[in-house]
């Protein structure tokens, strides 16, 4: 399974959002995308590293020679919808179960 690196920027500790965190993903153009994700790792003070599951769609190089990866981010991991993002290749990693 592939993951895209994020930064956990806050906890959603109240009511029905207990156990969820706000994650920030910066795409290849420098735009910030925010996701609310269920936390399955130990808590700590934000900001801290996070990751969201994704599917790699394609890889390419831009005019500046950077390797870019288009991914479908699974938001959150249990939701039936995805959002497509283009990120720098070093933001994507694979972890085998």
N, C-alpha and C positions, 0 to 999 in steps of 0.2 A: 504494500500500500504506500502511496505517496502522500506527503504532507507539505504544506507551505508554511514557512516561518511567519509568526506574528509577534506582536508585542502585547502583553496583557496590560491594559491601562487602568482598569478599575474592576471592583467587585460589585455585583448586584445582589446585595445581602438581604433585601427586604421582601417580604411576602412571597409570591409565587416564583420570584427570580432567585431565591436563595440557592446557592451552589452554582450560579452562573457568573461569568466574567465578561467584560467588554474587551474585545481584541481589536487591534489595529493592524491592518495590512497596508503596506505602501507598494503600489504597483510600479511597473517599469518607467512610467512617466512622472512618478513622484506624487501621484494622487493617493490620498488616504481613503481606505474603505474600512468601515467598522462592522464588526460582527458580535453578536451576543452568543456565547458558546458555553455549554455545560462543562464545568471544571471536573476533570478526572485525575488531577495531579495535586500534590500538597499545596496549600495556600501559602502565600508570601506577600510582601508588600509590593504593589505595582510601582513602577513598571517592571515587568519581568518577561522572560521569553515564553512563548507559547507556540502552538502549531495547530493547524486545522487540516483535516483530511481533504484530499483533492484527487482529481483524475487528470493526468497529463494528456492534453489534446494534441499539441505540436510544439516543436522547437524550431527556432530560427535565429539568425543574426541580423541585427539592425544595421543601419548605415554607419554607426560608430564602432561596429565590430562586437558589440555586446551580445552574449547569448541570452535570448529571451525564451520563456516557456509560457505557453497558454495553458491555463488550468481551469477546470470546473471545480470550484470550491464547494464542498458539501456543507451547507449552513443550516442549522447546526448538523452534527453528524447523523442525527436521527430524522432530519427533515426530508421531505420528498422533493425539494427543489434545490437547484444549484445556481451559482453565479459565476460567470466566466471572467477571468482576470488574466492579464499578461504581466508576468513578473520576471525579475532577473533570475537566471539559472541557479545562482547560489542560494536563493530563497527556498528552493524545492529540494527535498531529500526523500529517500526511500527507507522504509523500515519494514522488514519482513516479520510476520507474526510467528 
